[in-house]
Amino acid sequence: MAGEEVFSGGLLRVRRDTVRLPDGKQAVREFVCHPGAVVMIAELPNGKLLFERQFRYPLDSVFLELPAGKIHPGEDILLTARRELQEETGYVAEHWHHLGLIHPCIGYSDERIEIFFARGLSHVGHALDDGEFLEVHELDLAEALDAVRDGRLTDGKSVAALLWAERVLDGRWPLPEAG
C-alpha cells in the first residue's frame, strides 16, 4: 500500500509501511532493511573450526561466533565469504560449499545470511576492517556445541550454522559441489 523510510544509516535502513491484512484491515509494519551477510564454517586441517571472539556494542559484551560479514552491494556471495574469511581470520580456503540460507530476524528484518563451508585452509594473514578488533580461536565441533549448551556461544547465526556443521561433519548431510 504505502510506506516510508524513517531512518537510513551506514549499514541499516528502517521502513514503516502500511499494509492490508488478509481480513481487509490496514496495519503498520516497521522493519529493518539489511544488506545481507555470510557466515563461514571454516574447517582447519586439524579438524577444528575457526571462531572469533569480539565485542558487540548493542549488547555491550564479547561474543564467541563463527566468522561472518556483510555483503557489499552487488557483491557475489561467494566473493563475500572469501573476502570476509581472509580479512577476519587470515585464512583462505581451497574448497567452498554453499550450504544454505537463514533469516535470523523474520519478525522485524529482511536480513538473510548465506551459510558456507570452507575446507583446505591456509594462513595468509588477516586484513581487519578499520575499527574491527577480534581474536581468532579454534574449537572442535564438540567444544563448540558444549559452548552453545552452556551459554558461552549464543550468537544465532553461529548456532544455526553449527547445526549444518554437525550434520555435514558426521555425514548425514552431504556437501554440495565445491564452488
Legacy VTK file of the C-alpha trace (Angstrom):
# vtk DataFile Version 3.0
C-alpha trace
ASCII
DATASET POLYDATA
POINTS 179 float
0.000 0.000 0.000
2.191 2.865 1.248
5.471 3.183 3.031
8.248 5.459 4.090
11.874 5.208 5.099
12.172 6.515 8.657
15.926 6.039 9.058
18.877 5.482 6.762
22.298 4.772 8.228
25.606 3.396 7.067
24.525 -0.239 7.462
20.791 -0.329 8.125
17.611 1.331 6.965
14.285 1.313 8.802
10.944 1.368 6.989
7.383 1.922 8.162
4.814 0.506 5.761
1.033 0.499 5.854
-0.208 -2.897 4.698
-3.547 -4.529 4.015
-4.200 -7.639 6.112
-5.988 -10.767 4.842
-9.209 -9.595 6.544
-9.094 -6.289 4.634
-7.992 -4.138 7.581
-4.882 -1.980 7.494
-1.884 -2.247 9.811
1.537 -0.673 10.185
4.692 -2.774 9.858
8.098 -1.441 10.866
11.174 -3.357 9.807
14.929 -3.145 9.381
16.404 -3.404 5.875
19.754 -5.198 5.964
22.161 -5.778 3.041
22.585 -9.468 3.888
25.542 -11.379 5.259
27.528 -14.579 5.078
28.699 -16.945 7.810
31.524 -19.408 7.311
32.102 -22.817 8.847
35.843 -22.968 8.231
37.436 -26.351 8.942
41.165 -26.358 9.643
43.403 -29.258 8.547
43.419 -30.446 12.204
39.613 -30.821 12.074
38.908 -27.834 14.321
36.656 -24.955 13.288
37.581 -21.273 13.262
35.771 -18.962 15.653
36.107 -15.336 16.652
35.693 -13.514 19.915
34.701 -9.919 19.531
32.943 -7.134 21.374
29.442 -6.381 20.108
28.300 -2.881 21.016
24.495 -3.372 21.029
24.764 -5.921 23.843
27.903 -4.438 25.462
29.542 -7.854 25.594
32.164 -10.071 23.980
30.731 -12.892 21.868
32.077 -16.151 20.509
30.915 -16.596 16.919
31.773 -18.085 13.560
33.439 -15.744 11.037
30.871 -13.674 9.181
30.387 -10.415 7.374
28.035 -8.272 5.366
27.517 -8.494 1.641
28.542 -5.356 -0.230
26.022 -4.016 -2.783
26.177 -6.124 -5.941
28.824 -8.466 -4.499
28.668 -12.184 -5.252
28.054 -14.098 -2.005
30.994 -16.467 -2.556
33.303 -13.488 -3.031
31.901 -12.030 0.202
32.643 -15.267 2.053
36.192 -15.463 0.679
36.863 -11.810 1.492
35.461 -11.932 4.999
37.244 -15.161 5.955
40.607 -13.742 4.920
40.010 -10.274 6.392
38.871 -11.538 9.770
40.840 -14.749 10.319
43.800 -14.540 7.960
42.815 -17.788 6.240
41.969 -18.595 2.643
40.213 -21.807 1.617
40.721 -24.047 -1.383
37.205 -25.571 -1.331
33.952 -23.690 -0.768
30.469 -25.174 -0.396
27.275 -23.105 -0.185
25.130 -24.907 2.392
22.020 -22.830 2.729
20.313 -19.701 3.910
18.860 -18.466 7.182
16.658 -15.490 8.014
17.621 -14.631 11.604
15.029 -11.972 12.453
11.891 -12.626 10.384
9.621 -10.584 12.639
11.426 -7.271 12.158
14.128 -7.535 9.476
14.643 -8.675 5.893
18.193 -9.845 6.725
19.421 -13.045 5.092
22.583 -14.929 5.977
24.186 -17.310 3.489
25.979 -20.293 5.079
29.264 -21.545 3.613
31.535 -24.467 4.479
35.231 -23.920 3.727
37.979 -26.560 3.608
41.616 -26.676 2.573
42.536 -23.675 4.693
45.918 -21.991 4.678
47.004 -18.957 6.675
47.994 -15.877 4.661
47.480 -13.094 7.253
44.408 -11.085 8.201
43.291 -7.691 6.947
40.789 -6.446 9.517
38.499 -3.577 8.610
39.246 -0.263 10.285
37.767 -0.335 13.786
37.430 -4.129 13.818
39.055 -5.934 16.750
38.745 -9.676 17.278
40.574 -12.772 18.433
40.628 -15.951 16.335
40.032 -19.239 18.163
39.958 -22.896 17.167
37.333 -25.253 18.611
36.413 -28.748 17.640
32.737 -29.372 16.954
32.082 -30.965 20.358
33.627 -27.964 22.139
31.515 -25.589 20.048
28.309 -27.495 20.795
29.216 -27.536 24.501
29.624 -23.749 24.283
26.101 -23.498 22.834
24.670 -25.738 25.551
26.312 -23.905 28.440
25.606 -20.403 27.101
29.124 -19.343 26.083
28.011 -19.238 22.433
24.652 -17.504 21.968
25.080 -15.854 18.561
22.114 -17.012 16.467
23.859 -17.307 13.107
26.614 -19.397 14.668
24.166 -21.677 16.471
22.241 -22.238 13.227
25.405 -22.829 11.197
26.634 -25.344 13.785
23.504 -27.410 13.071
24.740 -27.631 9.474
28.329 -28.281 10.593
27.300 -31.171 12.827
25.332 -32.877 10.077
27.931 -32.262 7.363
30.810 -33.488 9.522
29.013 -36.660 10.627
27.931 -37.418 7.045
24.154 -37.034 7.473
24.048 -34.071 5.072
26.377 -34.383 2.069
28.317 -31.323 0.998
27.107 -29.739 -2.222
29.624 -29.447 -5.076
32.518 -27.114 -4.298
32.477 -23.626 -5.733
LINES 1 180
179 0 1 2 3 4 5 6 7 8 9 10 11 12 13 14 15 16 17 18 19 20 21 22 23 24 25 26 27 28 29 30 31 32 33 34 35 36 37 38 39 40 41 42 43 44 45 46 47 48 49 50 51 52 53 54 55 56 57 58 59 60 61 62 63 64 65 66 67 68 69 70 71 72 73 74 75 76 77 78 79 80 81 82 83 84 85 86 87 88 89 90 91 92 93 94 95 96 97 98 99 100 101 102 103 104 105 106 107 108 109 110 111 112 113 114 115 116 117 118 119 120 121 122 123 124 125 126 127 128 129 130 131 132 133 134 135 136 137 138 139 140 141 142 143 144 145 146 147 148 149 150 151 152 153 154 155 156 157 158 159 160 161 162 163 164 165 166 167 168 169 170 171 172 173 174 175 176 177 178
